């Protein structure tokens, strides 16, 4: 019997701890009311029962305004008479019945309901009957109190599990849901936990999921062994795919037998996505051909915290060996080295940087590397680490240098071509301007090379050109430059220090003219020696024109023009001669 709320037609006064009401027998309705008043007159108005139940029915008050707060009642058949229009006073059955109400109470005197008894006739209940009814009421009170406590516990349990963000559910041995929380209902795809009760996974999940769930749960029921933190994928009835960390334990009855499972599933989709992203990044780092170094930033030597396999392949240093070395030692960073300056400055300013450096290898070798650096900031925006990506560009660098050499060297003789020759001459003039040096420019042209080409072929002529280039190169110092302009024309650039003293000054008297003249005469003699080509001795001579910086000009084009003019004068004077600028 539950305690119902008061409405317009009924009054429910709770809290009585002892007999309320009493046996009432009367011949008239007024006598019935008086009997009820006498039975309850020693109780407070707030503790007087006014609702009695039989088979789930409630009875209306009879003339409550006459009861002065103490109610009187009618049984169902009397109620029917009233509803049919018969007044209580004219109803003989009312005069033949009495009523008894026993309160049903719980812990602390909390009112739970009433045990009601109606009796036909006008005799009173015997004391033993009253005692028996009191015992029944006490037993019912205890049962109702237990049921009430159980209901409270269920409500508390429901409040607790419904406020847990993880899915919590209980299933019986057949896989039917006994209970589930709101998170379970939402994850499975129903509106409320009550929609889970009595239903199985068959109604909610695709066959692959429900088969896997059923096998796991039947294994628990069969073995009694729990599943702990199992990562599993779930697809609900709406097609939503999620990942869960699931723990399922056996549900035991009083005899210790497994008769179901208790499950908890935590949504780890976000974590799985993050873990997957981390795995992909790690795999990319492992597979990368570029070396990667991660360092700290709070220590002055930027200690290494991570290297990928490519770094070990590239340098030979293991992760442990790399951690024992400073960043500068690993990358070949040097204070004062212009190549290192940009990257060192970027480190100080905590910004991105890039440099091309010669990195050391464990075996003592070096390799050209393209190094890119980027700072890593923490959640507060403070730099916590640096990431260095290192590309081995040795082959590319060698190719680049080879192309540069090819672009600046004569393909036939290997001597500097016009481009490199002009660059060397410009540098020599700058040094002469700063140091007061004399720069000599000699224009060398072979005599009658056309005859060799016409008589013996161009291959023979090319052989002569290569031999002449090497012979001229053998006659000069390492600081001098010998280049080929093209065809049969060569140029010598020679720098001389006119501020020398002693024997060196005497040898270079006249602004170095005597020394240069002797060097040109030596060249002329070497060039005139026969060249062996295909069993033939081919001879060639040369005409040489000479100009001097600063006497004959201060720029490369002017000096070359004067030297060429002097060479043309030498040819006109019979070839195989040396002439100085005719326009000093």
C-alpha positions as CSV (number, residue, x, y, z in Angstrom):
1,X,0.0,0.0,0.0
2,X,1.5,3.3,-1.1
3,X,0.8,6.7,0.3
4,X,-1.2,8.7,-2.3
5,X,-1.2,12.5,-2.6
6,X,-4.2,14.5,-1.5
7,X,-6.7,15.8,-4.1
8,X,-10.0,17.5,-4.1
9,X,-11.9,14.3,-3.4
10,X,-9.6,12.6,-0.9
11,X,-7.5,13.4,2.2
12,X,-4.4,11.4,3.1
13,X,-3.0,12.0,6.6
14,X,0.2,10.1,7.2
15,X,2.5,9.3,10.2
16,X,0.3,7.4,12.6
17,X,2.2,5.0,14.8
18,X,-0.7,3.2,16.4
19,X,-4.2,2.1,15.7
20,X,-6.2,4.6,13.8
21,X,-9.9,4.3,13.4
22,X,-11.7,1.6,15.3
23,X,-14.5,-0.8,14.9
24,X,-17.6,1.2,14.1
25,X,-21.1,-0.3,14.0
26,X,-24.2,1.9,13.8
27,X,-27.7,1.8,12.7
28,X,-27.5,5.3,11.0
29,X,-24.9,7.2,9.2
30,X,-24.7,9.7,12.1
31,X,-23.9,6.8,14.4
32,X,-21.2,5.6,12.0
33,X,-19.6,9.0,12.1
34,X,-19.9,9.2,15.9
35,X,-18.2,5.8,16.1
36,X,-15.3,6.9,14.0
37,X,-14.9,10.1,16.0
38,X,-14.8,8.1,19.3
39,X,-12.2,5.7,17.8
40,X,-9.9,8.5,16.8
41,X,-10.6,11.3,19.3
42,X,-7.3,10.7,21.2
43,X,-5.2,11.1,18.0
44,X,-3.9,14.4,16.6
45,X,-5.8,15.5,13.5
46,X,-2.7,15.2,11.4
47,X,-2.3,11.5,12.3
48,X,-5.8,10.4,11.4
49,X,-6.4,8.1,8.5
50,X,-8.9,9.2,6.0
51,X,-8.2,6.8,3.1
52,X,-8.8,3.1,3.4
53,X,-8.1,0.6,0.7
54,X,-9.5,-2.8,-0.3
55,X,-8.4,-4.4,-3.5
56,X,-6.8,-1.1,-4.6
57,X,-9.9,1.0,-4.1
58,X,-10.3,4.2,-2.0
59,X,-13.5,5.2,-0.2
60,X,-15.0,8.6,0.0
61,X,-15.6,10.4,3.2
62,X,-19.1,10.4,4.6
63,X,-20.1,13.9,5.7
64,X,-16.5,15.0,6.5
65,X,-17.8,18.4,7.6
66,X,-19.5,16.6,10.5
67,X,-16.3,14.7,11.5
68,X,-14.4,17.8,12.7
69,X,-11.3,16.4,11.1
70,X,-11.9,12.8,12.1
71,X,-13.0,10.9,9.0
72,X,-15.6,8.2,8.5
73,X,-15.8,5.8,5.6
74,X,-18.0,3.7,3.4
75,X,-17.2,0.4,1.8
76,X,-17.4,-0.1,-2.0
77,X,-21.0,-1.3,-2.0
78,X,-22.1,1.7,0.1
79,X,-20.2,3.9,-2.3
80,X,-22.2,2.4,-5.2
81,X,-25.4,3.1,-3.3
82,X,-24.4,6.7,-2.8
83,X,-23.5,7.1,-6.5
84,X,-27.0,5.6,-7.4
85,X,-28.7,8.3,-5.4
86,X,-29.5,6.6,-2.1
87,X,-28.8,8.6,1.0
88,X,-26.6,6.9,3.6
89,X,-29.4,7.1,6.1
90,X,-31.7,5.1,3.9
91,X,-29.1,2.4,3.2
92,X,-29.6,-0.6,5.4
93,X,-26.2,-2.1,4.6
94,X,-24.4,0.9,6.2
95,X,-26.0,0.1,9.5
96,X,-24.8,-3.5,9.3
97,X,-21.1,-2.9,8.8
98,X,-18.1,-1.7,10.9
99,X,-14.6,-0.5,9.9
100,X,-11.1,-1.0,11.4
101,X,-7.9,0.7,10.1
102,X,-4.4,-0.3,11.2
103,X,-1.5,2.0,10.2
104,X,1.5,0.6,8.4
105,X,4.7,2.4,9.3
106,X,8.4,2.3,8.3
107,X,11.7,3.3,10.0
108,X,11.4,6.5,11.9
109,X,7.6,6.3,12.0
110,X,7.3,7.1,8.3
111,X,3.8,6.3,7.1
112,X,3.5,3.7,4.4
113,X,-0.3,3.0,4.3
114,X,-3.1,1.2,6.1
115,X,-4.4,-2.3,6.7
116,X,-8.2,-1.9,6.5
117,X,-10.8,-4.4,7.7
118,X,-14.6,-4.3,7.2
119,X,-16.9,-6.5,9.1
120,X,-20.6,-7.2,8.6
121,X,-22.9,-7.1,11.6
122,X,-22.7,-5.1,14.7
123,X,-20.5,-7.2,16.9
124,X,-17.1,-5.9,18.0
125,X,-13.8,-7.6,17.1
126,X,-12.4,-9.8,19.9
127,X,-9.0,-8.8,21.4
128,X,-7.3,-11.7,19.9
129,X,-8.6,-10.7,16.5
130,X,-7.3,-7.2,17.1
131,X,-3.9,-8.7,18.2
132,X,-3.7,-10.9,15.1
133,X,-4.5,-7.9,12.8
134,X,-1.8,-5.9,14.6
135,X,0.7,-8.6,14.0
136,X,-0.3,-8.7,10.3
137,X,0.0,-5.0,10.1
138,X,3.5,-5.1,11.7
139,X,4.6,-7.8,9.2
140,X,3.2,-5.8,6.4
141,X,5.0,-2.7,7.7
142,X,8.3,-4.5,7.7
143,X,7.8,-5.8,4.2
144,X,6.6,-2.4,2.9
145,X,9.6,-0.7,4.6
146,X,12.0,-3.1,2.9
147,X,10.3,-2.5,-0.4
148,X,10.4,1.2,0.2
149,X,14.1,1.1,1.1
150,X,14.7,-1.0,-2.0
151,X,12.9,1.5,-4.1
152,X,15.0,4.3,-2.6
153,X,18.1,2.4,-3.3
154,X,17.0,1.8,-6.9
155,X,16.3,5.5,-7.3
156,X,19.7,6.3,-5.8
157,X,21.4,3.8,-8.0
158,X,19.6,5.2,-11.1
159,X,20.7,8.7,-10.2
160,X,24.3,7.6,-9.8
161,X,24.6,5.5,-12.9
162,X,22.7,8.0,-15.1
163,X,25.2,10.7,-14.1
164,X,28.2,8.6,-15.1
165,X,29.5,9.5,-18.6
166,X,30.5,5.9,-19.3
167,X,28.0,3.3,-20.5
168,X,26.9,1.0,-17.6
169,X,24.6,-2.0,-18.2
170,X,23.6,-5.3,-16.7
171,X,22.5,-8.3,-18.8
172,X,21.0,-11.6,-17.9
173,X,22.4,-15.0,-19.1
174,X,20.4,-14.8,-22.3
175,X,21.9,-11.4,-23.2
176,X,18.9,-9.3,-22.4
177,X,19.3,-5.9,-20.8
178,X,18.2,-5.8,-17.2
179,X,19.2,-2.2,-16.6
180,X,21.3,0.4,-18.4
181,X,22.1,4.1,-17.8
182,X,21.5,7.1,-20.0
183,X,25.0,6.9,-21.6
184,X,24.3,3.3,-22.6
185,X,20.9,4.3,-24.1
186,X,22.5,7.2,-26.0
187,X,25.4,5.1,-27.2
188,X,23.2,2.3,-28.4
189,X,20.8,4.7,-30.0
190,X,17.6,4.7,-28.0
191,X,15.8,7.5,-26.3
192,X,15.8,6.2,-22.7
193,X,17.3,3.5,-20.5
194,X,13.8,1.9,-20.1
195,X,13.8,1.2,-23.8
196,X,16.8,-1.2,-23.3
197,X,15.2,-3.4,-20.6
198,X,14.2,-6.9,-21.8
199,X,15.8,-6.4,-25.2
200,X,19.1,-7.8,-26.6
201,X,21.9,-6.7,-28.9
202,X,20.1,-8.4,-31.7
203,X,17.8,-5.4,-32.0
204,X,20.5,-2.7,-31.8
205,X,23.8,-3.8,-33.5
206,X,24.9,-5.2,-36.9
207,X,25.7,-8.9,-37.0
208,X,29.4,-8.5,-36.7
209,X,29.2,-6.4,-33.5
210,X,26.5,-8.4,-31.8
211,X,28.2,-11.7,-32.6
212,X,31.4,-10.5,-31.0
213,X,29.5,-9.1,-28.0
214,X,27.6,-12.4,-27.6
215,X,30.7,-14.5,-27.8
216,X,32.5,-12.4,-25.2
217,X,29.6,-12.4,-22.8
218,X,28.9,-16.2,-23.1
219,X,32.6,-16.7,-22.4
220,X,32.3,-14.8,-19.2
221,X,29.1,-16.7,-18.2
222,X,30.8,-20.0,-19.0
223,X,34.1,-19.4,-17.3
224,X,33.4,-16.7,-14.8
225,X,36.4,-14.7,-16.0
226,X,36.1,-11.0,-16.6
227,X,37.2,-9.0,-19.6
228,X,39.1,-5.9,-18.6
229,X,39.9,-2.8,-20.7
230,X,39.2,-4.5,-24.0
231,X,39.4,-2.1,-27.0
232,X,36.5,-2.8,-29.4
233,X,34.7,-1.1,-32.2
234,X,31.0,-0.6,-32.1
235,X,28.4,0.5,-34.7
236,X,25.0,1.4,-33.3
237,X,21.6,1.2,-34.9
238,X,22.1,4.7,-36.4
239,X,25.4,3.6,-38.1
240,X,27.6,5.6,-35.8
241,X,31.0,4.0,-35.5
242,X,32.8,4.5,-32.1
243,X,35.7,2.9,-30.2
244,X,35.2,1.7,-26.6
245,X,37.4,0.4,-23.8
246,X,35.1,-2.2,-22.3
247,X,35.2,-4.1,-19.0
248,X,32.7,-6.9,-18.4
249,X,32.5,-8.9,-15.1
250,X,30.3,-11.9,-14.1
251,X,27.0,-11.2,-12.2
252,X,26.6,-13.7,-9.4
253,X,23.4,-14.9,-7.6
254,X,23.3,-15.7,-3.9
255,X,24.7,-19.2,-4.6
256,X,27.7,-17.8,-6.4
257,X,26.5,-18.9,-9.8
258,X,27.0,-16.7,-12.8
259,X,23.6,-15.5,-14.2
260,X,24.6,-12.5,-16.2
261,X,27.2,-9.8,-16.8
262,X,27.9,-6.3,-15.6
263,X,29.5,-4.1,-18.3
264,X,31.2,-0.7,-18.4
265,X,32.2,0.8,-21.8
266,X,34.2,4.0,-22.0
267,X,34.2,6.0,-25.3
268,X,37.8,6.2,-26.4
269,X,37.2,7.3,-30.0
270,X,39.0,10.6,-29.5
271,X,41.9,8.9,-27.8
272,X,42.1,6.2,-30.5
273,X,42.1,8.9,-33.2
274,X,44.9,10.7,-31.4
275,X,46.8,7.4,-30.9
276,X,46.3,6.6,-34.6
277,X,47.6,10.0,-35.6
278,X,50.6,9.5,-33.3
279,X,51.2,6.0,-34.8
280,X,51.1,7.5,-38.3
281,X,53.5,10.3,-37.4
282,X,55.9,7.8,-35.8
283,X,55.7,5.6,-38.9
284,X,56.3,8.6,-41.1
285,X,59.4,9.5,-39.0
286,X,60.7,5.9,-39.2
287,X,60.2,5.7,-42.9
288,X,61.5,9.2,-43.7
289,X,64.7,9.5,-45.6
290,X,65.3,12.8,-43.8
291,X,66.9,12.8,-40.4
292,X,64.9,14.3,-37.5
293,X,66.3,15.6,-34.2
294,X,64.2,16.9,-31.4
295,X,65.9,18.9,-28.7
296,X,65.1,20.7,-25.5
297,X,65.4,24.5,-25.4
298,X,65.9,25.4,-21.8
299,X,69.5,24.1,-21.5
300,X,72.2,26.0,-23.3
301,X,73.5,23.0,-25.2
302,X,70.0,22.0,-26.5
303,X,70.1,18.4,-25.3
304,X,68.9,15.8,-27.8
305,X,65.7,14.0,-26.7
306,X,64.9,12.1,-30.0
307,X,66.4,11.0,-33.3
308,X,64.8,9.0,-36.0
309,X,66.4,6.0,-37.7
310,X,67.4,8.1,-40.7
311,X,69.7,10.2,-38.5
312,X,71.5,7.0,-37.4
313,X,71.8,5.8,-41.0
314,X,73.0,9.3,-42.1
315,X,75.6,9.9,-39.4
316,X,76.3,6.6,-37.7
317,X,75.4,7.9,-34.3
318,X,73.0,5.8,-32.2
319,X,70.3,7.5,-30.2
320,X,72.4,7.0,-27.0
321,X,75.5,8.4,-28.6
322,X,73.5,11.4,-30.0
323,X,72.2,12.2,-26.6
324,X,75.7,12.4,-25.2
325,X,76.8,15.0,-27.8
326,X,75.8,18.6,-28.0
327,X,73.6,19.9,-30.8
328,X,76.5,22.0,-32.2
329,X,78.7,18.9,-32.4
330,X,76.0,16.8,-34.1
331,X,75.2,19.5,-36.8
332,X,78.6,21.0,-37.2
333,X,77.5,24.4,-35.9
334,X,80.4,26.8,-35.4
335,X,80.3,30.3,-33.8
336,X,81.9,32.7,-36.3
337,X,81.1,30.4,-39.3
338,X,78.9,32.4,-41.7
339,X,77.2,29.2,-42.7
340,X,76.1,28.6,-39.1
341,X,75.2,32.2,-38.2
342,X,71.7,32.2,-39.5
343,X,70.7,29.0,-37.7
344,X,72.3,30.1,-34.4
345,X,70.5,33.4,-34.6
346,X,67.2,31.6,-35.2
347,X,67.8,29.5,-32.1
348,X,68.5,32.6,-30.0
349,X,65.3,34.3,-31.3
350,X,63.2,31.1,-31.0
351,X,62.0,31.2,-34.6
352,X,62.3,29.0,-37.7
353,X,65.7,28.8,-39.4
354,X,67.6,27.1,-42.2
355,X,71.2,26.5,-43.0
356,X,73.4,24.4,-45.4
357,X,76.2,22.9,-43.4
358,X,78.8,20.2,-43.5
359,X,77.6,17.7,-40.8
360,X,80.1,15.3,-39.2
361,X,79.8,11.5,-39.4
362,X,80.7,9.1,-36.7
363,X,83.6,7.8,-38.8
364,X,85.1,11.2,-39.1
365,X,83.7,12.1,-42.6
366,X,81.4,14.9,-43.4
367,X,78.4,15.4,-45.6
368,X,76.5,18.4,-47.0
369,X,73.2,18.8,-45.3
370,X,70.2,21.1,-45.7
371,X,69.0,21.8,-42.1
372,X,65.6,23.2,-41.3
373,X,64.7,24.1,-37.7
374,X,61.3,24.9,-36.2
375,X,60.3,25.7,-32.6
376,X,57.6,23.7,-30.8
377,X,55.4,25.6,-28.3
378,X,53.5,24.2,-25.4
379,X,49.9,25.0,-24.5
380,X,50.9,28.3,-23.0
381,X,52.7,29.4,-26.1
382,X,56.2,29.0,-24.6
383,X,58.8,27.3,-26.7
384,X,59.6,23.9,-25.2
385,X,61.5,22.0,-28.0
386,X,63.1,22.4,-31.4
387,X,62.6,20.1,-34.3
388,X,65.5,19.8,-36.8
389,X,65.0,18.2,-40.2
390,X,68.2,17.2,-42.0
391,X,68.4,16.3,-45.7
392,X,71.6,14.8,-47.1
393,X,72.3,17.0,-50.1
394,X,75.9,15.7,-50.7
395,X,75.0,14.3,-54.2
396,X,73.0,17.4,-55.1
397,X,75.8,19.6,-53.8
398,X,78.4,17.6,-55.8
399,X,76.2,17.9,-58.9
400,X,75.8,21.6,-58.3
401,X,79.5,22.1,-57.9
402,X,80.2,20.0,-61.0
403,X,77.7,22.1,-62.9
404,X,79.4,25.2,-61.6
405,X,82.7,23.9,-62.7
406,X,81.4,23.0,-66.1
407,X,79.8,26.4,-66.4
408,X,83.1,28.1,-65.5
409,X,85.7,25.8,-67.2
410,X,86.6,25.2,-70.8
411,X,85.3,21.8,-71.9
412,X,88.4,21.0,-74.1
413,X,91.3,22.1,-71.9
414,X,89.8,22.2,-68.4
415,X,91.1,25.7,-68.0
416,X,88.9,28.6,-66.7
417,X,86.5,29.9,-69.5
418,X,85.8,33.5,-70.2
419,X,83.3,33.8,-67.3
420,X,85.7,32.5,-64.7
421,X,88.6,34.3,-66.2
422,X,86.9,37.6,-66.0
423,X,85.9,36.9,-62.4
424,X,89.5,36.1,-61.5
425,X,90.8,39.2,-63.3
426,X,88.3,41.3,-61.4
427,X,89.4,39.9,-58.1
428,X,93.1,40.5,-59.0
429,X,92.3,44.1,-59.9
430,X,90.6,44.6,-56.6
431,X,93.6,43.2,-54.7
432,X,95.9,45.4,-56.8
433,X,93.8,48.5,-56.0
434,X,94.0,47.7,-52.3
435,X,97.6,46.6,-52.1
436,X,99.4,48.5,-54.8
437,X,100.1,45.4,-56.8
438,X,100.9,45.2,-60.5
439,X,98.5,43.0,-62.5
440,X,99.7,41.7,-65.8
441,X,97.3,40.5,-68.5
442,X,98.8,38.4,-71.4
443,X,96.8,37.6,-74.5
444,X,98.2,34.4,-76.1
445,X,97.2,33.3,-79.6
446,X,98.5,30.2,-81.4
447,X,100.1,30.8,-84.8
448,X,98.9,28.7,-87.8
449,X,96.6,26.4,-85.8
450,X,94.2,26.5,-88.8
451,X,97.0,24.7,-90.9
452,X,97.1,21.9,-88.3
453,X,93.3,21.5,-88.4
454,X,93.2,21.6,-92.2
455,X,96.1,19.2,-92.6
456,X,95.6,16.7,-89.8
457,X,92.0,17.2,-88.7
458,X,90.3,18.9,-85.8
459,X,91.1,16.1,-83.4
460,X,94.8,16.8,-83.9
461,X,94.1,20.6,-83.5
462,X,92.3,19.9,-80.2
463,X,95.2,17.8,-79.0
464,X,97.5,20.7,-79.7
465,X,95.2,23.1,-77.8
466,X,95.1,20.8,-74.8
467,X,98.9,20.4,-74.8
468,X,99.4,24.2,-75.1
469,X,97.0,24.8,-72.2
470,X,98.9,22.5,-69.9
471,X,102.3,23.9,-70.9
472,X,101.3,27.4,-70.2
473,X,99.8,26.3,-66.9
474,X,103.2,24.7,-66.0
475,X,105.0,28.0,-66.5
476,X,103.1,30.1,-64.0
477,X,102.6,30.2,-60.3
478,X,99.6,28.8,-58.4
479,X,98.3,32.3,-57.7
480,X,98.2,33.0,-61.5
481,X,95.2,32.2,-63.7
482,X,95.5,30.7,-67.2
483,X,92.2,30.6,-69.2
484,X,91.0,29.9,-72.7
485,X,88.7,32.4,-74.3
486,X,87.8,30.1,-77.2
487,X,89.4,29.0,-80.5
488,X,93.2,29.3,-80.2
489,X,93.2,32.2,-77.7
490,X,94.5,31.9,-74.1
491,X,94.8,34.6,-71.4
492,X,97.2,34.8,-68.5
493,X,96.4,36.9,-65.4
494,X,99.4,37.4,-63.1
495,X,99.6,39.5,-59.8
496,X,102.9,41.0,-58.7
497,X,103.8,42.7,-55.4
498,X,105.8,45.9,-56.2
499,X,106.3,46.6,-52.5
500,X,108.6,43.6,-51.9
501,X,112.2,44.2,-50.8
502,X,115.6,42.6,-51.4
503,X,116.1,40.1,-54.2
504,X,112.4,39.8,-54.9
505,X,112.2,43.6,-55.4
506,X,115.2,43.5,-57.7
507,X,113.7,40.7,-59.8
508,X,110.4,42.7,-60.1
509,X,112.0,46.1,-60.9
510,X,110.2,48.2,-63.4
511,X,106.8,47.4,-61.8
512,X,107.3,43.7,-62.3
513,X,107.7,44.1,-66.1
514,X,111.1,42.2,-66.2
515,X,109.6,39.2,-64.2
516,X,106.5,39.1,-66.4
517,X,108.6,39.3,-69.6
518,X,110.8,36.4,-68.5
519,X,107.7,34.3,-67.7
520,X,106.2,35.0,-71.1
521,X,109.5,34.1,-72.8
522,X,109.4,30.8,-70.9
523,X,105.8,30.2,-72.1
524,X,106.7,31.0,-75.7
525,X,109.6,28.5,-75.6
526,X,107.4,25.7,-74.1
527,X,104.6,26.2,-76.6
528,X,107.0,26.0,-79.5
529,X,108.0,22.5,-78.6
530,X,106.5,19.7,-80.9
531,X,103.3,18.0,-79.8
532,X,103.1,14.2,-80.4
533,X,99.7,13.4,-82.0
534,X,99.1,10.0,-83.6
535,X,102.7,9.4,-84.3
536,X,103.3,12.9,-85.7
537,X,105.2,15.7,-84.2
538,X,103.1,18.8,-84.6
539,X,104.6,22.2,-83.9
540,X,102.9,25.5,-83.1
541,X,104.1,28.9,-82.0
542,X,102.3,31.7,-80.2
543,X,102.0,35.5,-80.4
544,X,101.7,37.2,-77.1
545,X,100.3,40.7,-76.2
546,X,100.7,42.2,-72.8
547,X,99.0,45.0,-70.8
548,X,99.6,46.1,-67.2
549,X,97.4,47.4,-64.3
550,X,97.3,50.3,-63.5
551,X,99.5,51.6,-66.3
552,X,97.3,50.5,-69.2
553,X,93.9,50.5,-67.6
554,X,91.9,49.8,-64.4
555,X,89.1,47.5,-65.5
556,X,89.1,44.0,-67.0
557,X,87.7,44.9,-70.4
558,X,90.2,47.7,-71.0
559,X,93.2,45.6,-70.1
560,X,92.0,42.7,-72.3
561,X,91.4,45.0,-75.2
562,X,95.0,46.5,-74.9
563,X,96.5,43.0,-74.5
564,X,94.7,41.8,-77.6
565,X,95.8,44.8,-79.6
566,X,99.4,44.1,-78.5
567,X,99.0,40.4,-79.6
568,X,97.8,41.6,-83.1
569,X,100.9,43.8,-83.3
570,X,103.0,40.7,-82.6
571,X,101.3,38.8,-85.4
572,X,101.9,41.6,-87.8
573,X,105.6,41.7,-86.8
574,X,106.1,38.1,-87.9
575,X,104.4,36.0,-85.3
576,X,106.0,34.1,-82.4
577,X,106.7,37.4,-80.7
578,X,105.9,39.3,-77.4
579,X,104.5,42.8,-77.6
580,X,103.4,45.2,-74.8
581,X,100.5,47.6,-75.1
582,X,101.3,49.8,-78.1
583,X,99.1,52.5,-76.5
584,X,100.6,53.1,-73.0
